[in-house]
Amino acid sequence: MPRDVSSFYARSRSYVDPDLGPLVVREPTMADYRRAANDPWWWAACLALEDGSPLLADPADLGRLRADVSTRLWEQVNAPNFTQPPQGDCGGSQAPSSGT
């Protein structure tokens, strides 16, 4: 019987960029990475507006943005700890886990 791997599907989270406002950032998938060899702007598919529409009409616009804005977006897409920070002050640390 095949395994249910739906819990490993890419997740999305909200992100508020200081210049672009509220966005939705999706974790990259293997399909995204496979496109990277032929499409340097593959990661535009991981960025959307709150209503689900793409952030940019032309993904190549990522290359025309100011470097600081584009770098911030790149870092959000490729964040190593793709989780929401703990809510409230219940002693939760926002430090990345060592995985142990």
C-alpha positions, 0 to 999 in steps of 0.5 A, a space after each residue: 500500500 502506498 504511503 501518504 506523503 501529504 504531510 511532506 508537501 510544501 507549506 506556505 506562510 505569511 510574510 510581510 515585506 517592508 517594501 512590498 507588504 503582505 505576501 505568501 511564501 511557499 517552500 520550494 519543491 523538487 519541481 521548482 529546483 529542477 526548473 532552476 537549470 533553465 529558469 533563473 527566476 524559478 523562485 518567483 513561483 514561490 511568492 504570491 499575494 495574499 489573494 493567491 495571485 502571483 507577486 509578479 506578472 513577469 518572473 524576470 522582474 525579480 532581476 530588475 528589483 533593487 538588490 536588497 528587496 530581491 535578496 530579502 525575497 530569496 532569503 524568505 523562499 530559501 529560509 532553512 527554518 520554514 516555520 512560524 515563530 512561537 506565539 506569545 511568550 511561553 518560553 519558546 526560542 526562535 533560535 534555529 534547531 540543531 536537528 538533534 
